[in-house]
Amino acid sequence: MNLVNKTEKTFVLTTPLYYVNDVPHIGSAYTTMAADVVARFQRLLGHQVLLITGTDEHGQKIQRSAASSGKAPQEFCDQIVPSFLNLWEVLNIQYDRFSRTTAANHHAIVKEFFQRVWENGDIYQGQQKGWYCVSCEEFKEERELLEDKRCPIHTTKQVEWRDEQNYFFKLSKYQTQLEEFYQSRPDFIQPASRRNEVLNFVSQGLQDFSISRVNLDWGFPVPVDSKHTLYVWFDALLGYVTALLEPDAEPTLANALEKWWPINLHLIGKDILRFHAVYWPAMLISAGLPLPERVFGHGFLTKDGQKMGKTLGNTLDPVALVQRYGSDAVRYYFLKEIEFGKDGDFNEIRFIHVLNADLANDLGNLLNRTLNMVKKYCAGKVPSIAQSAIPAENSLKAIGLSLGEKVKQAYETLAFNEACHAVLSLVQASNKFIDDQAPWTLYKQGKQEEVEAVLYTVLESVRLAAYLLSPIIPNISSDIYQQLGWGINFNDQTESLIIAPFTTHATWGVLSDQQQLGTPQPVFKRIEALKND
């Protein structure tokens, strides 16, 4: 298969294809919020972006969940999938493709991929013996298990012993190639802690892994043996490929890989790292396909310092959280307060404190007070100030001149918390600047030019902050831009790309002289107390 090199103007990223054994949880929301931020940022850079999300709907876990609810598996999946679509909508996720592994075009892609690997001699039949976690859909080594043969990830679930005939993929064949690949592409697995985890696992020697199950009806049959059903991971990982198909295209690998392959970024939770960083590359090598550019495994979330779970009664409903506080608030907290890649905690009291301090007080109040002064001292228009009138050593301009590049680098490395802190430093400096300069006093002294210089500098700082935060808080950023006289909605990505490209709007001094400003209004209302359900 001849694959043309992608242009630098395309960027494709994926979330995991989420299991539909239950409605989505906060972990699913966390990964998808991060993916949406990356996609929005890449669009601001002028790239054609494809954000893929979706659902993994096959396997024993799904079959059992469906049976326990008295439904057929497909009916069960069809009832759960809308809960993901609804959550993405309330979180303001602008995905481009939603991949379902039960789709007919996906079946065609899986069959063709299987055939390529089969013809390469990398699939054989053998006997599988071992401890199996249905929740993980993965065999576990005995040394990994907790007391009472419990799964190290699903700690309340006991693994099950399996002794059955399966088809296997020759992972061991690719030991050397994978090790060489990891050495040649040190940025393939991120962050560094995940890379070290994978290197340690691979160094212990790779074992062939099962790609089929017997006595399981829910899934695609193995193309060469209908008595076997394809193992969920061999099926699910290819959902990324199926999503690349244009809506009316014939479902072939050639058509799927024509424009967007290879994928630039897989965003995943650390619990599925091995599948994406070891099994997936080996499968692709076997099929003769280029490998993805980057796999990033983020950490787990806890609530009030405890692991979340139904048995503990401390689950966090992402839909309810958004309905209570708004999508921007939820997006901001999880991406600013948690270092992406590490484990993080949600505490509602801290959540409210952060929102009030950063969004209501620092950013929102700064905009409101500045607009009111412009209305009072400058007839509601951007002051006519020449750029040269504000020296480079001005404390706000000094921060602003380099802030765009600093935040760009943070987004590119998925350091969302660093991006937020960098922008917030400008916002906080602006509040201090306006207090120190006291334009109200300058106005009383008849120093109109100095008043206008101060207010322009602060207005431009607020604008720059809103722009650089727009991938994370698009609604608030849109409100700020519109109050500053720009008819820009950051939820309209095409419009933002054309009217507010990163090369222009991430720089200092974009506000136009005599630009008419909007009516001051809160962009984020202070949360007075912890709200009851």
Disulfide bonds with the S-S distance in Angstrom:
none
